[in-house]
């Protein structure tokens, strides 16, 4: 299994994920969680797999300094256009997370990793690497496709054969992730890496 990038799916991703009511609710929940958990003073923020920059732009509008890292050229270009249209500046870096983190020297107050882990071959490799780029009192915000939610969705649809086979990855070319995460197991794995979980929300 390889990491999946969104060069060919960028437009569909934007329309299906961010252009829907579900996408708006997801952004609202994430924004509320960050407001309630993270200090309000100016922060240095890294958005890994920033996509179209929705969260990064919102954070820039709050007065924070934002760096967006995105491997998909179409998505990064659209993020730049979104920032320009809103009149805000940020640093835009075209790179996958491996190459960026291997060269990055700065530490950040807040790192975002939203809708990224479920598309990776080894999600825990990324969370472990991010520890070296977060300030000692910093925050990591994760949002990922919940395997339990996918099981419930298939139960509702009556996809019993799929459930019996435990086949939860999406079809090729689709937007269901290749590796949805078990939230309980993943929380345990994060704690084993030394992370302390302060807040959780289901979206």
C-alpha positions as CSV (number, residue, x, y, z in Angstrom):
1,X,0.0,0.0,0.0
2,X,1.3,3.5,-0.9
3,X,0.3,6.9,0.3
4,X,-2.4,8.4,-1.9
5,X,-2.3,11.9,-3.2
6,X,-5.1,13.8,-4.8
7,X,-3.8,15.3,-8.1
8,X,-6.5,13.5,-10.1
9,X,-9.2,13.7,-7.5
10,X,-8.7,17.3,-6.4
11,X,-11.9,18.8,-7.9
12,X,-14.1,15.9,-6.8
13,X,-12.5,16.1,-3.3
14,X,-13.4,19.8,-3.1
15,X,-17.0,19.3,-4.3
16,X,-17.8,16.2,-2.3
17,X,-16.0,17.0,0.9
18,X,-15.9,20.7,1.4
19,X,-18.8,21.7,-0.8
20,X,-21.3,19.8,1.2
21,X,-23.3,20.4,4.4
22,X,-21.3,17.6,6.0
23,X,-18.1,19.4,5.1
24,X,-19.3,22.6,6.7
25,X,-20.3,20.8,9.9
26,X,-16.9,19.1,10.0
27,X,-15.1,22.4,9.7
28,X,-17.3,24.0,12.4
29,X,-16.6,21.2,14.9
30,X,-12.9,21.3,14.3
31,X,-12.9,25.1,14.6
32,X,-14.8,24.9,17.9
33,X,-12.5,22.3,19.3
34,X,-9.4,24.4,18.4
35,X,-10.9,27.5,20.0
36,X,-11.7,25.6,23.2
37,X,-8.4,23.8,23.5
38,X,-5.6,25.9,22.0
39,X,-4.3,29.3,23.4
40,X,-5.7,32.3,21.6
41,X,-2.4,34.2,21.3
42,X,-0.6,34.3,18.0
43,X,0.6,30.8,17.0
44,X,2.9,29.3,14.4
45,X,0.9,26.7,12.7
46,X,1.8,23.9,10.3
47,X,-1.0,22.3,8.2
48,X,0.2,18.9,6.8
49,X,-1.8,17.8,3.8
50,X,-3.5,21.2,3.8
51,X,-5.7,20.5,0.8
52,X,-7.7,23.5,-0.2
53,X,-6.6,25.4,2.9
54,X,-10.0,25.9,4.6
55,X,-8.7,25.4,8.1
56,X,-5.5,27.2,7.4
57,X,-7.3,30.2,6.0
58,X,-9.6,30.3,9.1
59,X,-6.6,30.3,11.4
60,X,-4.8,33.0,9.4
61,X,-8.0,35.1,9.8
62,X,-7.6,34.6,13.6
63,X,-4.1,36.2,13.3
64,X,-1.9,33.2,13.3
65,X,1.1,32.5,11.1
66,X,0.4,29.5,8.8
67,X,2.4,27.2,6.7
68,X,0.6,24.9,4.3
69,X,2.2,21.7,3.0
70,X,0.4,19.8,0.3
71,X,1.6,17.2,-2.3
72,X,-1.2,17.9,-4.8
73,X,-0.4,20.7,-7.1
74,X,-4.1,21.5,-8.1
75,X,-5.1,21.6,-4.4
76,X,-2.2,23.8,-3.3
77,X,-2.8,26.2,-6.2
78,X,-6.5,26.5,-5.2
79,X,-5.5,27.1,-1.6
80,X,-3.2,30.0,-2.8
81,X,-6.1,31.4,-4.7
82,X,-8.4,31.1,-1.7
83,X,-5.9,33.0,0.4
84,X,-5.4,35.7,-2.2
85,X,-9.2,36.2,-2.6
86,X,-9.5,36.6,1.1
87,X,-6.5,39.0,1.4
88,X,-4.4,36.8,3.7
89,X,-0.8,35.6,3.4
90,X,0.7,32.2,4.2
91,X,3.7,30.1,3.3
92,X,2.8,27.4,0.6
93,X,5.0,24.4,0.2
94,X,4.5,21.8,-2.5
95,X,5.8,18.6,-0.9
96,X,4.8,15.3,0.6
97,X,5.2,15.0,4.4
98,X,8.2,12.8,4.2
99,X,10.4,15.2,2.2
100,X,9.1,18.3,4.1
101,X,9.7,16.9,7.6
102,X,13.1,15.6,6.6
103,X,14.3,19.1,5.8
104,X,12.2,21.3,8.2
105,X,14.0,22.8,11.2
106,X,11.2,24.9,12.7
107,X,9.0,23.8,15.5
108,X,5.4,24.8,15.6
109,X,2.8,25.7,18.3
110,X,0.0,23.8,16.5
111,X,0.2,21.2,13.8
112,X,-2.9,20.2,11.8
113,X,-3.3,16.8,10.1
114,X,-6.8,16.6,8.9
115,X,-8.1,13.9,6.4
116,X,-4.5,12.7,5.8
117,X,-3.8,9.7,8.0
118,X,-6.4,7.4,6.4
119,X,-4.7,7.8,3.0
120,X,-1.3,6.8,4.3
121,X,0.4,3.4,4.1
122,X,1.7,4.0,7.7
123,X,-0.2,6.7,9.6
124,X,1.8,6.1,12.8
125,X,5.0,6.9,11.0
126,X,3.7,10.5,10.4
127,X,2.4,11.0,14.0
128,X,5.8,9.9,15.3
129,X,7.7,12.2,13.0
130,X,5.5,15.2,13.9
131,X,6.7,15.0,17.5
132,X,10.1,16.4,16.4
133,X,8.4,19.5,14.9
134,X,6.1,20.5,17.7
135,X,7.0,22.8,20.6
136,X,7.0,21.2,24.0
137,X,3.7,22.9,24.9
138,X,2.3,22.6,21.4
139,X,-0.8,20.9,20.1
140,X,-1.5,18.3,17.4
141,X,-5.0,18.4,15.8
142,X,-5.9,15.1,14.0
143,X,-9.1,14.4,12.0
144,X,-9.4,11.1,10.3
145,X,-12.0,8.7,8.8
146,X,-13.5,6.7,11.6
147,X,-13.7,2.9,10.9
148,X,-16.6,2.5,13.3
149,X,-18.6,5.1,11.4
150,X,-17.9,3.2,8.2
151,X,-19.1,-0.1,9.8
152,X,-22.3,1.6,10.9
153,X,-22.8,3.1,7.4
154,X,-22.5,-0.3,5.8
155,X,-24.9,-1.8,8.4
156,X,-27.5,0.8,7.5
157,X,-27.0,0.1,3.8
158,X,-27.2,-3.6,4.3
159,X,-23.7,-4.4,2.9
160,X,-23.4,-7.5,5.0
161,X,-21.0,-9.3,2.7
162,X,-18.6,-6.4,2.8
163,X,-18.8,-6.4,6.6
164,X,-18.3,-10.1,6.8
165,X,-15.1,-9.8,4.7
166,X,-14.0,-6.8,6.8
167,X,-13.3,-5.0,3.5
168,X,-13.5,-1.3,4.5
169,X,-11.1,0.3,2.1
170,X,-12.6,2.4,-0.7
171,X,-12.8,1.5,-4.4
172,X,-10.1,2.7,-6.7
173,X,-10.8,6.3,-7.8
174,X,-13.3,6.8,-5.0
175,X,-13.3,9.0,-1.9
176,X,-13.6,6.4,0.8
177,X,-10.2,6.1,2.4
178,X,-7.9,3.2,1.7
179,X,-7.3,2.7,5.5
180,X,-10.0,4.0,7.8
181,X,-8.8,4.0,11.4
182,X,-10.1,2.3,14.5
183,X,-10.4,5.3,16.9
184,X,-9.9,3.2,20.1
185,X,-6.9,1.3,18.8
186,X,-5.4,4.5,17.3
187,X,-5.8,6.4,20.6
188,X,-3.8,3.6,22.3
189,X,-1.1,3.7,19.6
190,X,-0.8,7.5,20.0
191,X,-0.4,7.2,23.7
192,X,2.3,4.6,23.2
193,X,4.1,7.1,21.1
194,X,4.0,9.6,24.0
195,X,1.0,11.7,22.9
196,X,-1.5,12.9,25.6
197,X,-5.1,13.1,24.3
198,X,-6.9,16.2,25.6
199,X,-10.0,16.3,23.5
200,X,-12.0,14.1,21.1
201,X,-15.0,14.8,19.0
202,X,-17.0,12.6,16.6
203,X,-18.1,14.3,13.4
